[in-house]
Amino acid sequence: MKKEISRKFCVAPMMGYTTPYARKLYRILSNNSFLFSEMIATKSLIYSKSKGNIIDNDYNNPVALQVGGSEIEDLSKASQIAIDYNYDEINLNVGCPSKAVQKGSFGACLMKNKVHVRNCIEALQNDKIEATLKCRLGLGSELNYEFFEEFIDEISKSGIKIIYVHARNAILNGISPQGNRTIPPLNYNFVKKIKYKFPDITFILNGGIDNLAKAQNLLEEFDGVMIGRLIKNNPFILKEVDKKIFKEKNKTIDELVINNYFEYIKPKLGFESIFRLLSPLLNIFFSVPHSKVYKSKINDYMKDQKINLIEDLLLKFVSERNLS
């Protein structure tokens, strides 16, 4: 049975970042944010012997498993794996423009074949889990609302209820995935128009939301927002999400967050690399003045696996600064 879950504020899937460890940290910081895994290729999901390290959930719900793939049988198997790992949602990536993803015939290039995308969504659908889609507005340098509407119209025939839209086109040649996050122009109006055209579908807006005030303003017009880089660079902002967007009293203490997170990762040291365990926290130094000495010490401590000293250093750092 599918649960009723708020997707008012979603943390975007980010390759190399939204690992099980990052999701644990995000959940410690926020009770209400809807979380995503990294995009995982269906072949890896089905056949990799180490997939448990990639998709482990550990009760971080509500959470979605994002997959990249286009083979119907594989997608059906992926949906069952998501159920087995207690995910609330399985999401098909139809937005990633990278060359590697194109070579695998999935991601944004799938928008060329809207009928096949509908078939892919139908393969993911199961009465125990929500099957959703994350897409772009279209392909190439020219925005075309008609293309976008025709694409959504076809997808809607699957009965899909939730679509996440990165409100830019994907440019498949000539620019990098990083460039694709900033160079193609944003067009929130396309998402606004499609929302009124298909009132039975929940549309979550993604792209260009670089602060919480902007997220709050957009929630007055859109069903939900999805944010990635802002959270990656400072996950402690998630404390403010619960307070400002979900109107919860702020009970999370920075030092307690560090303690709880280290209690979670310490038993995993030796089975997992110390960098992977700590990477969700390392970006709190991003753009913080005079943090070079902390980064240097942490780098030295990581080489020597001195996790207790790293914990002490991070506790000192967060006690000196209001990170949210």
C-alpha positions in Angstrom: 0.0 0.0 0.0 1.4 3.4 -1.0 1.7 6.0 1.7 0.6 9.6 1.7 3.9 11.5 1.7 4.7 15.2 1.4 7.1 16.2 -1.4 6.9 19.8 -0.6 10.6 20.0 -0.1 12.9 17.4 -1.8 16.6 16.9 -1.8 17.7 16.2 -5.3 19.5 13.0 -6.4 23.2 13.9 -6.9 25.8 11.5 -8.3 28.5 10.8 -5.9 26.8 12.8 -3.1 23.4 11.4 -2.0 24.9 8.2 -0.7 23.3 6.2 2.1 25.6 8.1 4.5 24.5 11.5 3.2 20.9 10.5 3.4 21.4 9.4 7.1 22.9 12.9 7.8 20.0 14.6 6.0 17.5 12.6 8.0 19.2 13.5 11.3 18.9 17.1 10.3 15.3 17.1 8.9 12.3 15.0 9.8 10.3 16.1 6.8 12.5 16.5 3.7 11.9 14.0 1.0 15.2 12.3 0.1 16.6 10.7 -3.1 19.4 8.2 -3.7 22.0 8.8 -6.4 20.9 7.7 -9.9 21.7 4.0 -10.1 21.8 2.2 -13.5 19.3 -0.7 -13.5 22.1 -3.2 -14.5 24.1 -2.2 -11.5 21.0 -2.4 -9.3 20.2 -5.9 -10.5 23.6 -7.5 -10.9 26.1 -5.7 -8.7 27.3 -7.7 -5.7 28.0 -4.5 -3.8 24.6 -2.9 -4.5 23.7 -3.0 -0.8 26.4 -0.4 -0.1 24.9 1.9 -2.7 21.1 1.5 -2.0 21.1 0.7 1.7 18.1 2.6 3.2 18.3 2.2 7.0 14.9 3.7 7.6 15.7 7.1 6.1 12.1 7.3 4.8 10.5 9.1 3.1 13.0 8.4 0.4 13.1 7.6 -3.4 15.4 5.3 -5.3 16.3 6.9 -8.6 17.2 4.6 -11.5 18.6 5.0 -15.0 17.6 2.5 -17.6 15.4 1.9 -20.5 14.9 -1.9 -20.7 11.4 -2.9 -19.6 12.3 -6.1 -17.9 15.2 -4.5 -16.0 12.9 -1.7 -14.8 10.3 -4.1 -13.5 13.0 -5.9 -11.5 14.4 -2.6 -10.2 10.9 -1.7 -8.9 10.8 -4.9 -6.8 14.3 -4.2 -5.5 13.2 -0.8 -4.4 10.2 -2.4 -2.5 12.6 -5.0 -0.9 14.8 -2.1 0.4 11.8 -0.2 1.8 11.9 2.8 -0.5 8.7 4.8 -0.8 9.2 5.7 -4.5 11.1 4.6 -7.6 12.0 7.4 -9.9 13.1 7.2 -13.5 15.9 9.6 -14.6 15.0 11.2 -17.9 17.1 14.3 -17.3 20.8 13.4 -17.1 22.6 14.5 -20.2 26.1 12.9 -19.7 27.8 11.0 -22.5 28.1 7.9 -20.4 24.3 7.9 -19.7 23.5 8.5 -23.4 25.8 5.6 -24.3 23.6 3.4 -22.0 20.5 4.7 -23.8 18.9 6.3 -20.8 18.7 9.7 -19.1 17.6 12.9 -21.0 18.0 11.3 -24.5 14.9 9.2 -23.7 12.8 12.3 -24.2 13.2 11.7 -27.9 10.8 8.7 -27.5 7.9 9.7 -25.3 6.0 6.4 -25.9 8.9 4.4 -24.7 9.2 6.6 -21.6 5.6 5.9 -20.9 6.2 2.1 -21.3 9.2 2.5 -18.8 7.0 4.1 -16.2 4.4 1.4 -16.6 7.1 -1.2 -16.0 8.1 0.5 -12.8 4.5 0.7 -11.5 3.5 -1.5 -8.6 0.7 -1.1 -6.0 3.3 -1.1 -3.2 5.5 1.8 -4.5 5.1 5.1 -6.3 6.6 5.2 -9.8 7.6 8.7 -10.8 9.7 10.6 -13.4 12.4 13.3 -13.4 12.7 15.1 -16.7 13.8 18.3 -18.4 11.7 20.7 -20.4 13.1 19.4 -23.7 16.2 18.8 -25.7 18.6 21.2 -27.5 19.1 25.0 -27.2 15.6 26.1 -28.2 12.8 26.0 -25.7 9.6 24.5 -27.1 6.5 24.3 -24.9 4.5 22.2 -27.4 7.2 19.5 -27.3 7.1 19.6 -23.5 3.3 19.4 -23.3 3.2 16.5 -25.8 5.8 14.6 -23.8 3.8 15.0 -20.5 0.6 14.2 -22.3 2.0 10.8 -23.4 3.5 10.1 -20.0 0.2 11.0 -18.3 -1.4 8.0 -20.0 0.5 5.7 -17.6 -1.5 7.1 -14.7 1.7 8.7 -13.2 0.9 11.0 -10.3 4.2 12.8 -9.6 6.7 14.4 -12.0 9.8 16.3 -11.1 10.9 18.9 -13.7 14.3 20.5 -14.0 13.1 23.6 -15.6 15.7 23.8 -18.4 16.4 21.9 -21.6 19.1 19.3 -21.7 21.8 19.9 -24.3 23.2 16.5 -25.3 26.3 17.7 -27.2 28.9 20.4 -26.6 28.5 21.1 -22.9 29.3 19.2 -19.8 26.7 17.8 -17.2 27.8 20.7 -15.0 27.2 23.2 -17.7 23.8 21.6 -18.3 22.9 22.6 -14.7 23.5 26.3 -15.5 23.8 27.2 -19.2 20.4 26.3 -20.6 18.0 29.0 -19.5 15.4 28.4 -16.8 11.7 28.6 -17.6 9.5 28.2 -14.6 6.5 29.3 -16.7 6.5 26.1 -18.7 6.1 24.2 -15.4 3.4 26.5 -14.3 1.4 26.0 -17.5 1.8 22.2 -17.4 0.6 22.1 -13.8 -2.7 23.7 -14.9 -3.0 21.5 -18.0 -2.6 18.3 -15.9 -4.2 19.1 -12.5 -4.2 15.4 -11.4 -0.4 15.3 -11.6 1.8 16.8 -8.8 4.7 18.7 -10.4 7.8 19.4 -8.3 10.0 22.2 -9.5 13.8 21.8 -9.8 16.5 24.1 -11.0 18.0 27.5 -10.0 16.7 27.4 -6.4 19.7 28.7 -4.5 18.3 29.8 -1.2 15.4 28.9 1.2 13.7 32.2 0.8 13.3 31.5 -3.0 12.1 28.0 -2.2 9.4 29.4 0.1 8.3 31.9 -2.5 8.1 29.3 -5.2 5.9 27.0 -2.9 3.2 29.6 -3.2 2.9 28.7 -6.9 4.2 25.2 -7.2 3.3 21.8 -5.6 6.8 21.3 -4.3 10.5 22.2 -4.8 13.6 20.1 -5.3 17.0 21.4 -4.3 20.5 19.9 -4.7 23.7 21.9 -4.6 22.5 24.2 -1.8 22.1 21.2 0.5 25.3 19.5 -0.7 27.3 22.6 0.1 25.7 23.1 3.6 23.4 20.2 4.7 22.7 22.1 8.0 20.3 24.2 6.0 17.9 21.3 6.4 17.3 22.3 10.0 15.8 25.5 8.6 13.6 23.5 6.2 11.8 21.9 9.0 11.4 25.2 10.8 10.5 27.5 7.9 8.7 25.2 5.5 7.2 22.6 7.7 6.6 24.9 10.7 8.3 22.7 13.2 10.0 24.0 16.3 13.8 23.9 15.8 15.0 21.2 18.2 18.2 20.1 16.3 21.4 21.2 17.9 24.5 21.2 15.6 26.7 19.4 18.1 24.1 16.7 18.6 23.9 16.2 14.8 27.6 15.6 14.7 27.5 13.2 17.7 24.6 11.2 16.1 26.2 11.0 12.7 29.5 9.8 14.1 27.8 7.2 16.2 26.3 5.9 12.9 29.5 5.9 10.9 32.1 4.7 13.4 31.1 1.0 13.2 31.4 1.2 9.4 35.0 2.3 9.5 37.1 -0.5 8.0 34.2 -1.7 5.8 33.8 1.6 4.0 36.4 4.3 3.1 36.7 7.1 5.6 36.3 9.7 2.8 33.0 8.3 1.7 31.8 8.2 5.3 32.8 11.8 5.9 32.1 13.4 2.6 28.5 14.5 3.5 30.0 16.7 6.2 33.1 18.0 4.4 31.2 20.6 2.3 30.3 22.6 5.4 33.6 24.3 4.9 32.4 25.4 1.4 32.8 29.2 1.2 33.3 29.6 4.9 36.1 32.2 5.6 39.2 31.0 7.5 38.3 27.3 7.3 41.5 26.3 5.6 43.1 25.2 8.8 40.2 22.9 9.6 40.4 21.3 6.1 44.1 20.8 6.4 43.8 19.1 9.8 40.9 16.9 8.7 42.8 15.8 5.6 45.8 14.7 7.9 43.5 12.9 10.3 41.7 11.1 7.5 45.0 9.7 6.2 45.7 8.3 9.7 42.0 7.1 10.2 41.8 9.3 13.4 38.0 9.5 13.3 37.7 10.6 17.0 39.9 13.6 16.4 37.9 14.5 13.3 34.7 14.4 15.3 36.2 16.7 17.9 37.4 19.1 15.2 34.0 19.2 13.6 32.3 19.8 16.9 34.6 22.7 17.5 33.9 24.1 14.1 30.1 23.9 14.3 30.1 25.3 17.9 31.9 28.4 16.6 29.5 29.0 13.6 25.8 29.0 13.0 25.8 26.9 9.9 22.1 27.1 8.9 
